Amino acid sequence: MKALFIPCGIGMGHASRSLAVAQKLEHDGFEVLFASYGEGYHFLGEFTDYQPVELPEIRFYGGAGELDLKYTARKSMDVPFTFLRSIYHESKIIKKFQPDVVVADSHYSAPLTCKVLGVPCVLISNELQFNFKELYPHDRKMEYLETGLERFIQDSAKLAQAIIVPDIPGSQEIPVKIKNKITCTGPLLKKDPGSMPSRVKLRKSNNLDPSHRVVLATVGGSHFGAKLLRLMAQAVDRIKSHHIILVTGPHIDTSFLPLPPKVMVKRFLGDMLDWMKLSDLVVSLAGHTTSMELASLGVPNLMVPIENHPEQMKNALNMQKFGISRIRDMKDLSPGKLAEDINYLLESDDLRLGASTTKKKFQEYQGTKEAVNIIRCCAQGLG
C-alpha cells in the first residue's frame, strides 16, 4: 500500500512527527512519499533519505523572536491563490503516485483535494481553534480573521476520514462540529521513551560524564529562534553547567555563537530524543512537537514562546500546568535573566517532581502506534 504525507512546512515539527509515523508505516510494508515546502521540505530533503516533492510555500512574518500576525495577514492576501496552487500540485502528485491514503499534517487544502479525487485523507492537527482575540482584544479585523480561519479549518477537517490530535485528552479544545472524527492519540514520537537507554548510558555513548550538568537549547528550525540562541550565546559564561548544547536548525546563521570548550553547536540532531533525555534542562521555543517530546521524556525545561504566537503560548501554558516547565516572555528576557532562570531550574526539585509526574501521564499513550492503526484502517477503506 502507499501513503502520501503532506506536512506543514513552517518549522520542522510537523515534518518531524509525520516522519515518525511514516517510518512505522514503512516498517509495516507501506510505500511512502513526502510533499512539503519551506523548512519542512528542506529538513526532509537534507536530513532524511526521502526525496520530497516541493509545494507552494506559505509563510509567517516577523522579527527576531516575534511573530507579526497583522503583517502576516496583510502579506497573505494571495493565500486563496496559493491554496488553489497547492490543490493543483497535490492533485498532480496524487494522480502520479496513486496513494491509498493521504496524511496531511496541518496542511488544510489536502482534505479538499482528496475529497475531489476520492482518496481517503487523515488529518493530523493540534491547532483547530485559535485565540487571536486575546492578543488583539480591541481589533475587529483580527477577530474576523480568527473566525474565518477557524471556520475554514474546521470545514476542511470535516472532509477527512479521521482527525488525529497528537496530544493527550483534555489538553486541546475540541470543536463540536468535528468531535466525532477526532482521536487524541498522545504524542507522535520516533522512539518509545520507555524503551530508551538510561540517561547515564546515553551520556556515556556520547562521551559525556554522567555526573556533569548538561543544558540543551533548541529552536526547532524556525528563524524566529535566532533571538533565543543569541541570548543563550550571551549567557554562556553565567550558566552553571559543564556542557551547553545549542541546536540551531539548518537555516540560522551561527557565526555569532561562541565556541568555548563547554559549548557544542549542532545544526541538527537526528537523535534529538536521546539528547533531550541526557540533558538536565532543555531551553526551547514552545512548538507542539518539542513540548510533546519533553513531556513524554520527563525533562524539566524553560520555554520561551515566540512572541505574539497564540499556539506557542497555549503549548507553553499547558506544559506549565503539568509542572514540567517555566515560561519566560521573549521580549522581557536578557542574558542575565536567562542565566539566572537556568541556574535556578537546574536546582529546582519542584520542576523535577513535576517532570516525573508528567512523564508517567504521557507514557500511558502509544500515539505513534495508534496513529498508524488509524491510517492503515483508512487506507484499507475501514475508517
N, C-alpha and C positions, 0 to 999 in steps of 0.2 A: 504494500500500500504506500501511498505518497501523501506527504504533509507539506504544505507551503506555510512558512512562518513570515508574518509581516509585523515586526515590532516597530513601535515609535522610535525615531532616530534621535530624539532630543536627549542628550546624555547617553550613558551606556547601560543604565539599569534595566530598561525594557529589553534590550537585546540580550543582556546577561541572563535574566531569568527565563527568557524564551529559549536561550541556548541550553539551560539546564533541562528543560522539558524535551527539547529536540533530541538531545543526546540519549535520553531514556527511550524515546520512541525509536531511534535508530537501533538501539540495543535490542528492541523488540522486532526489528526487521523492516521498519519504515524507511523509505527514501525521503530525504529532507532537502528542501530548498529554502533559502532566505531571500527576502527583499526588504530593503530599508533605505534610509537616507541619513545625512548628517553624521553625527558621532557614532550612531548605531551601525551605519553602513561601513564606516572606516574601521570600527572595532572588529566587526565580523570579518572584513577582508584582510585586516592586518594581523589579528591575533587568534584566528581560528583557521581550520582547514577548509572552511566553506568559501564558495565563490558567490557572494550575494549579488543580486540584481539591484541596481540603483533606481530609486523612486524620486519624484519631485520633492524638494525639501520644504519643510515647514520650520520656521524659526521663531525663537523668543529673543527679545532685545532687552538690553540694559547695560549698566556699567559694571565695574568690578564688584562682585558680591551682591548685586542688586538687580532684580527683575523689574522692568518698567512696563507694567501691564497696559497703561494708556498708550504709550508709544508703540508697543506690540500691536495693539488693536488698530492704531492708525496705519501701521505698516502692513496690516493684514487685510487690506481692502480687496486684495486679489485672491483671498482664500477660496471663494467659490470657483475661480478658475483653476487654482491648484488642486482643489477637490476633484474637479472634473478630469484634470490631467492624471491624477492618481488613479481614478477609476479606469481611465483609458489604459494606463500602463499595467494596472493589476489585471485587467481583462486579458491583455496580451500574454502576460506571464501565465495566467491560469489556463488559457487555451493551449499554450505550448507545453506546459508541464503536466497538465491534467491531474491535479491533486485530488485525492479522495476527501480531503478536509483542508480548510484554511484556518490557521490560528493567528488571530490579529491581536497584538498586544497594544492596547490604547491607540490603535490606528482605526479610526471610526468610519472611513469610507469602505473598508473591506466587507462588512456585513451587507451593504447595499450591492456591491459588485457581485458578491456570492449569491445573493438572492436572485439577481437578474440572470446569472449563469447557471443557477440550480446546483450550486456546490455547497455542502454543509460548512458552516463557519462557527468557530468557537472564539469568543472574545475574552481576553484577559484584561482586567482593569481594576485598579484600586481607587480610581477617581471618577465617580459617577455623579457627584454633586460638588458644588463649589461654594466659596464664601468670599467672593469679591466685595460684597456689601460691607463686610466687616473691615476691609481695608479702606474702602471709599464710601463711608456711610451716607454722605450727602451728594453723591454723584449719581444722578439718574441714568446717565449713559452706561456706567459700569453695572448698574443694576439690570438694565435691559440686556447688556452683553451676557451677564451671568444667566439670566432667564433663558435667553436664546440658545446659549451653549448647552445648558442642561437639557433643554427640550430636544436639541439636535442629537446629543449623545445618547439620550435615553430612547429616542425613536430609532436611531441606528442600532442600538444594542438589542432592541426588540426583534430585529431581523436575524439575529444569531440563534443557532440551535441551543447554545448553552453559554453562560457567562461565568467565568472563574474570577473570584476575588481572592488574590493571593495573600490573605491575611486571616487572622483568627476571627471567629464570630464575635460581633459586638464592637469591633474596632472601627468599622466603617458604616456610615449611614447608607441604608439600602433603599433606593426608590421603590415605592409601592408598585408602580406600573410594570417593573421588570423583576420583581421579587421572585416570581415562580421559576425564573430561568437561572437564578444565581446560586452558586455553591461557594462558600468560604472554605477554601481548601487548606489554609495555612500557607506559609511561605514556600516559594518555588526555589529550591536550593540545588546546587550541583552535587553536594555531598550530604549524607546523613550525619548531622552533628554528633549523634550518639555513638556512631561507629568510627569517629575520627580519633587519631592518636592523641595522647595527653599533651598538655602544654609543655611539659618537660621534654617529651620525645620530639615534639615539633621544634623546640628551641635547639636541642642537640643536633637535629638533622640540618638546621640552618646555621650552625656554628655560633649559637648564642648561649651565653652562660645562663643556666636555669635560675640562678639567684639574682640576676640583673633585672633592672626595671626597663621595660620596653614601652614606648609610646608610638602609636601609628597614626598618621594623619592622611586622610584620603578625601579627594574632592570629586570622585565619580565621573571624570571625563568631561565635565562642563567647564566652559571658560569662565562661568560665574564663580568658580572656586579659586581663581588666581589670588583674590584678596586674602582668603583664609591661608593659603600657602605663604603669601608674603608675610602675614602676621606670625605664622609659625617660624619662618626663617629668622625674623627679628627677635623672636622669643627664645631661640635655641639655648643661648648661654644661661638663661634664667630657669630653664626647666630641669628639675632634679631627677633625671633618668640617665641610664647608661647608654641607651640607644634610642634614636628618633628616626622613624622610617617615614619618608614623605612620598606618597603615591600621587603623582601629578596628573595622570591621564595623558594621552598621546598628543594633545593639541595645545598644551600650555607651555610657553617659553620658560625654561627653567634656569636661564642664565643668572637670575637674581638670587638663586638659592645657595646657601652656604654649604661648604663641604668640610666641616671639621670632622675629626675621626668618629664622633658618635652619631653622625647623620648619614643615613643611606637614602639616596634619591632613586625612585623607581618610576618609570613611565607607566608601567602596567604590571600587575601580578596576576597570572592565570590561576594561581592557587590562593586567591585572596582570603578565603575562609581559613586556611592554615595560618596566615599571617595575622588575621584578626584574633584567632584563638590564642596564639602565643603571646599576644600583647597584654599588658596590664591595663591599658587605657587606649581607646580609639577616639580621635578628634575628627569630626566629619561634618559635611553638609547634612541635610536631612532628607535625602532621597528615599523613596519607599523600599527599594531593594536593599540598600545599605541598612536601613532600620530593621528589616526583617532578618537579615544575616546576623546583626548584632544581638537581636533579641533571642534568636534560636541558639546562638553560641553562648549567651550569657556573659557578654563582655561589657563592663562599665564604659560609659562614653560621654563625651561632651559634644553636643550637637549645636551647630551654628547654621540655622536655616538661611537660605538665600533670602535677602530682604525683599519684602512685598510678594513673596511666593506662597500663595494660600495652601497649596498641597504640602509643601515642606514644613510650614508651621504646624499644620494638622498632624503630620507624621511625628514631629518632634514632641508635640504635646501628648500624643499617645505614648511615646516612649518614656516621657517624664512621668506620666500617670502610672506606668508599670514599675517605676522606681529604678530604672536602669540608666537613666540619662539626666544630665543637667543641660539646660538651654541657655544660650547667650545670643544676644542680638548682634548681628554683624556690624551695624552702624556704630554701636557703642563700644566695640572691642578694641583694645590696644594691646601691643606686645606684652606689656606689664600685667594687664588684667588676664590675658590668656595664660601666661606662665603661672600666675597666682592660682587660677582655676585648676589648671592641670596638676600642679603640686598638691593642692588641697584634695582633689579627687583621687590621686594616687594613694592617699592615706585614708580615704573615706570607707569606713566599714558599712555605713548605710547603703552606699551605692553597690558595694559588692554583695550585700544581702539581697537587695532588690534585683540585681542581675541574676543571682542564683534562682530566685523565685520565678523570675520571668522565663528563664531557660526551661524550667520544668513545665511551665504552662505551654510554651510554644513547641516543645518537643513531643507533646501529645499528638501532634498533627504530622501527617506524611503528605505534605502538599504536592510535591512533585509526582509522587505515585498516584495520588487521586486525580491530578490534572491529566496525567497520561491515560488513565482509565476513561475519563470523560471524553477526551479527544478520540480515543480509539472507538468508543461507542458511537460517536457522531460519524466517524469515517465509515463505520460499518452500517450506518443507517439505523442505529438503535437509539440515538439520542432524542 
